[in-house]
Amino acid sequence: MECIAHRGSALRVPENSLAGIKYTAMMDIKQIECDISVASDDIAVIFHDESLRRMTGDPRSVLSVSSEELVTIPLISPFRSVTQYIPTALDWMQEASRHGLFMHLEIKVHDQEFRRAVDAALRAFDGSGLTKDHVRFSSFSFEAIKYLTSIRPELSLGLAVTQYSEIADRSIEELDLESMHLQVEFVTREHLQAAQERGLTVCLYTVNELSILGDLPLQAIEAVFTDDPVTLRGAIAALKF
């Protein structure tokens, strides 16, 4: 079971920051996840929320601020470390690539047309020099993933949902997905089996303690998104299978 650094190891460094890339790589975690939003000038940036308030104290929305200004806004952090700023998606991808990390790129549609969000993310990806083997794109937006499937069928894609039952089996097949990203609190053994029968990789979010998995069979879970991948990796290693 692979431990993916959710928002770049958000319990150890400011979430979705360049520092998260360095920490994740330094701790020998092989995969990292980030969130791609879009600035007012159509440039993709790495930020989770629609509003800047939680992570910066600024009440504005990401969509209302230019990328030129966003990259100067410091991230609020409880950690004693060098101040981190909102990175552009291009800079983030290139930095993660330099550290040899596999990237899970979750596209946040927020309050905008889904094509705008996808196109901005793809421009950053295409400008980064990465290949399709370095990344998997995902989104909670069915329409965004459907659009990605139609214009870039060569890319590895994942669909994020709260519950497996939200998506019809026919829709899953239509998207030609590589993985399903499921909220761990609502996952059952039956969901894992159904996903496996369709040839889908199962990734659960957000798993910061092993106990949250309950009696789910670990061998059926390909990966988990975790804010503290180092601690969780140690807990998994301590298990006796």
N, C-alpha and C positions, 0 to 999 in steps of 0.2 A: 504494500500500500504506500503510494507516493505521498509525501507531504509537500503541498504547494504553498509557497509563501503568499498568503492572502494580503492584498494591498501592500506587498513588500514587507512582510513580517511586522504588522501594525502594532503588536504588543511590545516590540523592542525598539522601533524607530518610528519617526513620523510617517503616517500612512501615505502611500503613493508618492514617496520622495525618492530622489536619487540616492540618498543614504540607505534606503531600503534595499536597493540593488547591491550596494557594496557589502552590507551586512549579510544578506542572503547568500551571496557568493562566498564570502569569507567563512561562513559556517557550513559550507559544502552542501547547501540545499540546491537542487538542480533545476527547480521550476519556480517561477514567480508569476503572480497575477497582479494586474492593475486595472483601473477603470478609465475609459477614454470618454471625455466630454468635449464639447465644442465651444470655443470662444466666439465673441461677436463678429470677428473677422474671418470666421470659417476655418480657423486653425485648431487642430486637435490638441487638447491638453490632458494631463493626467490628473483627474479629480473625480471623486465619487459622487458627491451630493449635487443636487441642482442649485442649492444655495451655498454661498461661500461662508456662511456664518459659523458653522460648527468648527471648521478647521482653520479659520482665519479671523473670525470676529466681524467680518465685513458683511453687511446685510444684503448685498446685491446677489444676483444670480450669475452663474458662470456665463450664461448665454449673453449677458448684457455688458460684458467686459472684454476688451481686446486682449489677445494673447500677449501683446507687448507689455500691457499693464499687469496681467496675471502673473507673469514670471518674476515680477518684483514684489509680490505679496508674500510675506513670510507665513509659514505654517505654524499654528499653535502646537506646542509640544510639551509634554511633561518630562521629557528626557533632557539631560544635560549634554548637549551636543552642539555642533555647529548649526546655525540657523539654516533651515531648509525652506525652499520656495517651490511654488507650483511649477512643475516642469512641462515643457511641451512634449507631446507624444513622440515627436521625432527624436528629441534629445534623450528621452527615456529609453526608447527602443535601441538606439545606438549604444547607450551605456550598458544596457542589459546584454546586448550582443557582445560587447567587449569582454564581459565577464562570463560568456559562454552559457547563459541561462536560456532555458526554453520558456517562452512567454505565453501566458494566457491573457488575451486582450479582450476585456469585456466592454462592449460599446453601450454607453448610456444614452438613450434617446432623449430622456427628459421631455420638456415641453417644446418639441420641434418635430419637423417632418423627418421620418426615419431615414430617408435617403441622404439628407444633409449630414446626419451623424455618421452613417456608413462611409459616405464619400470622403469626409474629413479624415476618418481613421485610415482609410486606404491610401490617401495622399501621403500621410505620415509614413505608413508602412512602405510604400513604393519609393519614397525618398530616402529611406533608411539604409537601403542596400541589403536588407534581409531577404531570405528566401522563405518559401512556404514551409520548409522543414523546421524553421525556428519558432513558429507561432501557431496558436489556435485562437481564432476569433470566436467570441460568444456574445450573447445578449439575452436579456429577458424579453426582448421584443421579437415576437414571431415574425413580424413583417420585415424587420431588419435582417434576420437570418435568411428568410426567403429571398430577399433582394440580393444578399451576398451570394447565395447559391446560384442565382441566375446570372450574375455578372462575373463572378470569380469562382467557378466550380472546382478549381484546383486547390482551393484553400481548405484547411482543416477547420471544421465548425462545431461549436457546441451550443446547445440551447439550455438556458437557465430557467427553471420554473420552481415555484414553491412546492407544488405537489405533482407527482407523475400523472395523476388522473386529469390534470388540467389540459393536457394535450392528447388529442385523439391519435390512435395508432397510425391512421392513414396520413395524418399531418407529419408525424415523425418520419415516416418513410419518404414523404415528399421532399423533405429538407436535406436528405442525404447526410445526416449528422455523423460525426465521429463520437461525440459524447453528450450525455445528459448531465446537467448540474442541478442537483436536487437539495432542497433544504432538509437537513438531517432530522429535524424534529418530526417530520411528516413521512419519513421513509419506512417502508415495511419490507419484509423478506420477499413478499410477492412483487413489489415494485422492482427490486433488484433482479429478480428472476425474469420479469417481463422485459426489462431493459437488455439483459444479457441475451435473451432469446432473439432479440432484434439486432444483435451484434454491436450494441452501444457500450462504450466505456462509461462507467458510472463514477462521477465525482460528487462528493457531498460537501456542503457548506453549512455553517462555518464550524469547524470541529477544533476546539481549543483544549478539550479534555477527552480522553478515551471513553470515559463513563457515559458520555452523551450518545455513544453508538449503541448502548444497551446490548441486546442479544443479536444484533445484526451480524451476519457472517463476514468477517474481515476479508476473507478470500474473494468475496463477491464485489468488493469495493476497490476500484482501481486507484483512486486518489482522493484526498481530502484537501479542501482549502482551509488553512489554519493561520491565525494571526501570530502563532508562536511555533513555527515548524521545528525548531531545534528541540524544545521540550517535548513536543508530541512525538517526534522521531525517537527520542530516548525512551519514552513510555512504551512505544510499540516494540522497540528492541528488547525491552525487559520482559515482554510476554513470552510464555512458554507454549508454543503451538504443539 
